[in-house]
């Protein structure tokens, strides 16, 4: 295990070609900035839970207990698969001594906020949190978390970094 600060980050933001279309969303400025003082731990809920690349696009659909993760055209429900993997992954991440998490905005698996949730009538009138991100928030309620789009703002990036250092001090996970 590394003694550096460890931040879990959506793999696509590191340039890994794991998105539904086989692409990535590499965030060079963000990753270069963070890599100077921390170790970035790649996480791709969709690929890591067993979904292929490329794959059919998915979205969250409103349901009584929690949103469901459904493919858009074929309406395949991947909720159970994603939640089972998320719980296993969170146990592994507990061992990683994480100090922060950066998710991909709008992702139905790792987006933290403003992820579109489809209603029963087919409209998008509310937003939520991606399934993996929701499980992560429940398990690590104090862990500093952000989406890459928030960290384009230098003040928010600075705040996130300060929060990561404070979290490390608070949890006594010193390098």
GULUM-847184 format. One record per atom (N, C-alpha, C): atom name; x, y, z; residue number from 1. Coordinates in steps of 0.2 Angstrom, whole numbers, plus 5000, padded with zeros to 4 digits. Last residue first. Layout:
<rs>
CA|X|Y|Z|NUM .
...
</rs>
This chain:
<rs>
N|5005|5049|5029|175 .
CA|5010|5045|5025|175 .
C|5016|5045|5029|175 .
N|4991|5046|5040|174 .
CA|4997|5050|5038|174 .
C|5002|5046|5033|174 .
N|4977|5045|5044|173 .
CA|4980|5041|5039|173 .
C|4986|5045|5036|173 .
N|4969|5051|5053|172 .
CA|4975|5049|5055|172 .
C|4978|5044|5050|172 .
N|4957|5057|5050|171 .
CA|4957|5050|5050|171 .
C|4964|5047|5052|171 .
N|4962|5071|5050|170 .
CA|4956|5069|5054|170 .
C|4956|5061|5055|170 .
N|4971|5071|5039|169 .
CA|4973|5072|5046|169 .
C|4968|5070|5051|169 .
N|4963|5068|5028|168 .
CA|4968|5063|5030|168 .
C|4971|5064|5037|168 .
N|4954|5079|5029|167 .
CA|4952|5072|5030|167 .
C|4957|5067|5032|167 .
N|4964|5089|5026|166 .
CA|4960|5089|5032|166 .
C|4957|5082|5034|166 .
N|4967|5085|5012|165 .
CA|4972|5085|5018|165 .
C|4969|5085|5025|165 .
N|4954|5086|5007|164 .
CA|4957|5080|5006|164 .
C|4963|5080|5012|164 .
N|4952|5100|5008|163 .
CA|4947|5095|5012|163 .
C|4951|5088|5012|163 .
N|4962|5105|5000|162 .
CA|4962|5106|5007|162 .
C|4958|5102|5011|162 .
N|4956|5100|4988|161 .
CA|4963|5098|4990|161 .
C|4964|5099|4998|161 .
N|4944|5108|4988|160 .
CA|4944|5100|4987|160 .
C|4951|5098|4990|160 .
N|4949|5121|4987|159 .
CA|4945|5118|4993|159 .
C|4945|5111|4993|159 .
N|4955|5121|4974|158 .
CA|4959|5122|4980|158 .
C|4955|5120|4987|158 .
N|4944|5118|4966|157 .
CA|4949|5113|4967|157 .
C|4954|5114|4973|157 .
N|4937|5130|4969|156 .
CA|4934|5123|4971|156 .
C|4939|5118|4971|156 .
N|4946|5139|4963|155 .
CA|4944|5140|4970|155 .
C|4941|5133|4973|155 .
N|4946|5135|4950|154 .
CA|4952|5135|4954|154 .
C|4951|5135|4961|154 .
N|4935|5125|4942|153 .
CA|4935|5131|4946|153 .
C|4941|5131|4950|153 .
N|4936|5112|4939|152 .
CA|4939|5116|4934|152 .
C|4939|5123|4937|152 .
N|4929|5104|4948|151 .
CA|4936|5106|4949|151 .
C|4940|5110|4944|151 .
N|4917|5102|4943|150 .
CA|4917|5107|4949|150 .
C|4925|5109|4949|150 .
N|4920|5092|4934|149 .
CA|4918|5099|4931|149 .
C|4918|5104|4937|149 .
N|4923|5081|4941|148 .
CA|4928|5084|4938|148 .
C|4926|5091|4936|148 .
N|4915|5082|4958|147 .
CA|4915|5080|4951|147 .
C|4920|5084|4947|147 .
N|4920|5076|4974|146 .
CA|4919|5081|4969|146 .
C|4918|5078|4962|146 .
N|4922|5073|4991|145 .
CA|4920|5071|4985|145 .
C|4918|5077|4980|145 .
N|4930|5068|5006|144 .
CA|4929|5073|5001|144 .
C|4927|5070|4994|144 .
N|4920|5058|5017|143 .
CA|4925|5058|5012|143 .
C|4924|5064|5007|143 .
N|4910|5056|5026|142 .
CA|4914|5062|5027|142 .
C|4920|5063|5022|142 .
N|4903|5044|5022|141 .
CA|4900|5051|5022|141 .
C|4904|5057|5023|141 .
N|4905|5031|5015|140 .
CA|4911|5036|5017|140 .
C|4908|5043|5018|140 .
N|4893|5025|5013|139 .
CA|4898|5021|5017|139 .
C|4904|5026|5019|139 .
N|4886|5034|5005|138 .
CA|4883|5031|5011|138 .
C|4888|5028|5016|138 .
N|4894|5037|4995|137 .
CA|4892|5042|5000|137 .
C|4890|5040|5006|137 .
N|4894|5025|4989|136 .
CA|4901|5027|4991|136 .
C|4899|5033|4997|136 .
N|4881|5024|4984|135 .
CA|4884|5019|4989|135 .
C|4890|5021|4992|135 .
N|4882|5035|4975|134 .
CA|4877|5035|4981|134 .
C|4879|5030|4986|134 .
N|4891|5030|4966|133 .
CA|4893|5036|4970|133 .
C|4888|5037|4976|133 .
N|4884|5020|4960|132 .
CA|4890|5018|4964|132 .
C|4892|5024|4968|132 .
N|4873|5027|4954|131 .
CA|4872|5021|4959|131 .
C|4878|5020|4963|131 .
N|4873|5045|4954|130 .
CA|4874|5038|4951|130 .
C|4874|5033|4956|130 .
N|4859|5055|4960|129 .
CA|4866|5053|4961|129 .
C|4867|5046|4958|129 .
N|4848|5066|4952|128 .
CA|4850|5061|4958|128 .
C|4857|5060|4957|128 .
N|4834|5076|4947|127 .
CA|4841|5073|4946|127 .
C|4843|5069|4952|127 .
N|4819|5077|4937|126 .
CA|4823|5077|4943|126 .
C|4830|5075|4942|126 .
N|4813|5075|4925|125 .
CA|4811|5081|4929|125 .
C|4814|5082|4936|125 .
N|4812|5069|4910|124 .
CA|4817|5070|4915|124 .
C|4816|5076|4919|124 .
N|4799|5057|4905|123 .
CA|4802|5064|4906|123 .
C|4808|5064|4911|123 .
N|4793|5045|4906|122 .
CA|4798|5046|4901|122 .
C|4801|5053|4901|122 .
N|4784|5042|4916|121 .
CA|4781|5045|4910|121 .
C|4786|5046|4904|121 .
N|4793|5039|4926|120 .
CA|4789|5033|4923|120 .
C|4786|5036|4916|120 .
N|4808|5049|4924|119 .
CA|4801|5047|4927|119 .
C|4798|5042|4923|119 .
N|4825|5048|4925|118 .
CA|4819|5048|4921|118 .
C|4813|5045|4925|118 .
N|4837|5059|4930|117 .
CA|4833|5053|4932|117 .
C|4826|5053|4929|117 .
N|4853|5065|4928|116 .
CA|4846|5065|4926|116 .
C|4843|5058|4928|116 .
N|4863|5070|4941|115 .
CA|4862|5065|4936|115 .
C|4855|5064|4934|115 .
N|4866|5080|4950|114 .
CA|4863|5082|4944|114 .
C|4863|5077|4939|114 .
N|4880|5072|4958|113 .
CA|4874|5076|4958|113 .
C|4872|5078|4951|113 .
N|4890|5063|4955|112 .
CA|4888|5064|4962|112 .
C|4882|5068|4963|112 .
N|4892|5049|4944|111 .
CA|4891|5056|4945|111 .
C|4888|5057|4952|111 .
N|4894|5035|4942|110 .
CA|4898|5038|4947|110 .
C|4897|5046|4947|110 .
N|4882|5030|4935|109 .
CA|4885|5026|4940|109 .
C|4890|5030|4945|109 .
N|4878|5040|4926|108 .
CA|4873|5036|4930|108 .
C|4876|5031|4935|108 .
N|4886|5055|4925|107 .
CA|4887|5048|4925|107 .
C|4881|5044|4929|107 .
N|4887|5069|4928|106 .
CA|4881|5066|4924|106 .
C|4881|5059|4923|106 .
N|4905|5069|4930|105 .
CA|4898|5072|4931|105 .
C|4893|5069|4926|105 .
N|4914|5056|4938|104 .
CA|4912|5059|4931|104 .
C|4905|5062|4932|104 .
N|4922|5060|4954|103 .
CA|4917|5056|4949|103 .
C|4916|5060|4943|103 .
N|4934|5058|4965|102 .
CA|4932|5062|4960|102 .
C|4928|5058|4955|102 .
N|4937|5057|4983|101 .
CA|4934|5054|4977|101 .
C|4932|5059|4972|101 .
N|4949|5054|4996|100 .
CA|4945|5058|4992|100 .
C|4942|5054|4986|100 .
N|4957|5046|5003|99 .
CA|4957|5052|5006|99 .
C|4952|5057|5002|99 .
N|4957|5028|5007|98 .
CA|4956|5034|5002|98 .
C|4955|5040|5006|98 .
N|4963|5015|5010|97 .
CA|4964|5022|5014|97 .
C|4963|5028|5010|97 .
N|4960|5003|5005|96 .
CA|4965|5008|5001|96 .
C|4966|5014|5005|96 .
N|4951|4997|5012|95 .
CA|4958|4994|5013|95 .
C|4963|4999|5009|95 .
N|4940|5002|5006|94 .
CA|4941|5003|5013|94 .
C|4948|5002|5015|94 .
N|4940|4997|4993|93 .
CA|4942|5004|4994|93 .
C|4943|5006|5001|93 .
N|4934|4984|4996|92 .
CA|4941|4985|4994|92 .
C|4944|4992|4995|92 .
N|4921|4989|5000|91 .
CA|4925|4985|5004|91 .
C|4933|4985|5003|91 .
N|4918|4994|4987|90 .
CA|4918|4999|4993|90 .
C|4922|4995|4999|90 .
N|4917|4983|4979|89 .
CA|4922|4988|4978|89 .
C|4923|4992|4984|89 .
N|4905|4977|4985|88 .
CA|4912|4973|4985|88 .
C|4917|4978|4984|88 .
N|4896|4987|4982|87 .
CA|4897|4985|4989|87 .
C|4904|4981|4990|87 .
N|4897|4987|4968|86 .
CA|4898|4993|4972|86 .
C|4900|4991|4979|86 .
N|4892|4974|4964|85 .
CA|4899|4976|4963|85 .
C|4901|4982|4967|85 .
N|4879|4976|4968|84 .
CA|4883|4970|4971|84 .
C|4890|4972|4970|84 .
N|4875|4987|4960|83 .
CA|4875|4987|4967|83 .
C|4879|4982|4971|83 .
N|4876|4982|4947|82 .
CA|4880|4988|4949|82 .
C|4880|4988|4957|82 .
N|4867|4971|4947|81 .
CA|4874|4970|4945|81 .
C|4878|4976|4948|81 .
N|4855|4978|4950|80 .
CA|4858|4973|4954|80 .
C|4865|4971|4953|80 .
N|4854|4986|4938|79 .
CA|4854|4989|4945|79 .
C|4857|4984|4950|79 .
N|4853|4984|4925|78 .
CA|4859|4983|4928|78 .
C|4860|4985|4935|78 .
N|4840|4980|4914|77 .
CA|4841|4983|4921|77 .
C|4848|4980|4924|77 .
N|4837|4985|4897|76 .
CA|4840|4980|4902|76 .
C|4842|4983|4909|76 .
N|4832|4992|4887|75 .
CA|4829|4992|4894|75 .
C|4831|4987|4899|75 .
N|4837|4994|4875|74 .
CA|4834|4988|4876|74 .
C|4831|4987|4883|74 .
N|4839|5009|4875|73 .
CA|4835|5006|4870|73 .
C|4832|4999|4872|73 .
N|4846|5011|4888|72 .
CA|4841|5016|4885|72 .
C|4836|5012|4880|72 .
N|4847|5001|4902|71 .
CA|4850|5003|4896|71 .
C|4844|5007|4892|71 .
N|4846|5007|4919|70 .
CA|4843|5004|4913|70 .
C|4847|5006|4907|70 .
N|4846|5007|4936|69 .
CA|4851|5008|4930|69 .
C|4849|5004|4924|69 .
N|4834|5015|4946|68 .
CA|4837|5009|4943|68 .
C|4841|5011|4937|68 .
N|4834|5024|4962|67 .
CA|4833|5024|4954|67 .
C|4836|5017|4952|67 .
N|4825|5016|4976|66 .
CA|4831|5020|4973|66 .
C|4830|5019|4965|66 .
N|4812|5013|4979|65 .
CA|4817|5013|4984|65 .
C|4823|5017|4982|65 .
N|4803|5016|4967|64 .
CA|4802|5017|4974|64 .
C|4807|5018|4979|64 .
N|4812|5024|4953|63 .
CA|4809|5018|4956|63 .
C|4808|5020|4964|63 .
N|4817|5032|4938|62 .
CA|4814|5033|4945|62 .
C|4811|5026|4947|62 .
N|4832|5027|4931|61 .
CA|4825|5028|4930|61 .
C|4822|5027|4937|61 .
N|4847|5033|4923|60 .
CA|4843|5031|4929|60 .
C|4836|5032|4928|60 .
N|4854|5025|4908|59 .
CA|4852|5031|4912|59 .
C|4848|5028|4919|59 .
N|4866|5020|4896|58 .
CA|4861|5019|4901|58 .
C|4859|5025|4905|58 .
N|4871|5014|4880|57 .
CA|4870|5020|4885|57 .
C|4865|5018|4890|57 .
N|4879|4999|4877|56 .
CA|4873|5003|4876|56 .
C|4873|5008|4881|56 .
N|4897|4999|4875|55 .
CA|4891|4997|4877|55 .
C|4885|5001|4876|55 .
N|4913|4994|4868|54 .
CA|4908|4999|4870|54 .
C|4902|4995|4872|54 .
N|4915|4987|4884|53 .
CA|4916|4993|4880|53 .
C|4917|4991|4873|53 .
N|4903|4978|4895|52 .
CA|4908|4979|4890|52 .
C|4909|4986|4887|52 .
N|4902|4976|4913|51 .
CA|4899|4978|4907|51 .
C|4905|4979|4901|51 .
N|4908|4972|4925|50 .
CA|4907|4967|4920|50 .
C|4904|4969|4914|50 .
N|4911|4982|4934|49 .
CA|4906|4977|4936|49 .
C|4904|4972|4931|49 .
N|4920|4989|4928|48 .
CA|4923|4985|4933|48 .
C|4917|4980|4935|48 .
N|4913|4996|4919|47 .
CA|4917|4991|4916|47 .
C|4919|4986|4922|47 .
N|4905|5004|4929|46 .
CA|4902|5001|4923|46 .
C|4906|4995|4920|46 .
N|4915|5010|4938|45 .
CA|4910|5006|4940|45 .
C|4906|5001|4934|45 .
N|4931|5012|4938|44 .
CA|4925|5013|4933|44 .
C|4920|5008|4934|44 .
N|4944|5020|4945|43 .
CA|4938|5016|4947|43 .
C|4933|5017|4941|43 .
N|4961|5022|4950|42 .
CA|4956|5022|4945|42 .
C|4950|5018|4947|42 .
N|4968|5033|4961|41 .
CA|4966|5026|4960|41 .
C|4960|5026|4956|41 .
N|4982|5043|4961|40 .
CA|4975|5042|4959|40 .
C|4973|5035|4957|40 .
N|4991|5049|4974|39 .
CA|4990|5043|4970|39 .
C|4983|5043|4968|39 .
N|4998|5066|4975|38 .
CA|4994|5060|4977|38 .
C|4994|5055|4972|38 .
N|5005|5077|4971|37 .
CA|5005|5075|4978|37 .
C|5001|5069|4980|37 .
N|5004|5077|4957|36 .
CA|5010|5080|4960|36 .
C|5011|5078|4967|36 .
N|4992|5073|4953|35 .
CA|4997|5068|4953|35 .
C|5003|5070|4956|35 .
N|4984|5085|4952|34 .
CA|4983|5080|4958|34 .
C|4989|5075|4959|34 .
N|4989|5091|4940|33 .
CA|4989|5094|4946|33 .
C|4989|5090|4952|33 .
N|4986|5080|4931|32 .
CA|4993|5083|4932|32 .
C|4993|5086|4938|32 .
N|4972|5080|4932|31 .
CA|4976|5074|4934|31 .
C|4983|5076|4935|31 .
N|4968|5093|4927|30 .
CA|4966|5090|4934|30 .
C|4971|5085|4936|30 .
N|4974|5093|4915|29 .
CA|4975|5098|4920|29 .
C|4974|5096|4927|29 .
N|4968|5081|4908|28 .
CA|4975|5082|4909|28 .
C|4977|5087|4915|28 .
N|4956|5072|4908|27 .
CA|4956|5078|4912|27 .
C|4964|5080|4913|27 .
N|4948|5062|4896|26 .
CA|4954|5064|4900|26 .
C|4954|5071|4902|26 .
N|4937|5054|4894|25 .
CA|4936|5061|4895|25 .
C|4942|5063|4899|25 .
N|4935|5041|4881|24 .
CA|4937|5043|4888|24 .
C|4936|5051|4888|24 .
N|4927|5028|4872|23 .
CA|4931|5034|4873|23 .
C|4933|5035|4880|23 .
N|4917|5019|4870|22 .
CA|4924|5017|4869|22 .
C|4929|5023|4870|22 .
N|4905|5023|4874|21 .
CA|4907|5024|4866|21 .
C|4914|5022|4865|21 .
N|4905|5022|4887|20 .
CA|4900|5018|4884|20 .
C|4902|5018|4876|20 .
N|4922|5022|4892|19 .
CA|4916|5025|4892|19 .
C|4911|5021|4887|19 .
N|4936|5018|4893|18 .
CA|4931|5014|4896|18 .
C|4923|5017|4896|18 .
N|4950|5022|4891|17 .
CA|4945|5021|4886|17 .
C|4940|5016|4888|17 .
N|4958|5033|4902|16 .
CA|4956|5026|4900|16 .
C|4950|5025|4896|16 .
N|4960|5045|4906|15 .
CA|4962|5044|4899|15 .
C|4960|5037|4897|15 .
N|4956|5049|4918|14 .
CA|4963|5047|4918|14 .
C|4965|5046|4911|14 .
N|4942|5049|4917|13 .
CA|4946|5055|4918|13 .
C|4953|5055|4918|13 .
N|4939|5036|4916|12 .
CA|4939|5039|4910|12 .
C|4942|5046|4911|12 .
N|4939|5032|4930|11 .
CA|4945|5030|4925|11 .
C|4945|5034|4919|11 .
N|4936|5043|4943|10 .
CA|4933|5039|4937|10 .
C|4939|5038|4932|10 .
N|4946|5040|4957|9 .
CA|4944|5044|4952|9 .
C|4941|5040|4946|9 .
N|4952|5041|4974|8 .
CA|4949|5037|4969|8 .
C|4946|5042|4964|8 .
N|4967|5046|4980|7 .
CA|4960|5049|4978|7 .
C|4958|5044|4973|7 .
N|4978|5046|4993|6 .
CA|4975|5042|4988|6 .
C|4968|5045|4987|6 .
N|4994|5051|4998|5 .
CA|4987|5053|4998|5 .
C|4984|5049|4992|5 .
N|5006|5038|5000|4 .
CA|5004|5044|4997|4 .
C|4997|5045|4998|4 .
N|5010|5026|5003|3 .
CA|5009|5030|5009|3 .
C|5008|5037|5006|3 .
N|5003|5011|4996|2 .
CA|5006|5017|4995|2 .
C|5005|5022|5002|2 .
N|5004|4994|5000|1 .
CA|5000|5000|5000|1 .
C|5004|5006|5000|1 .
</rs>
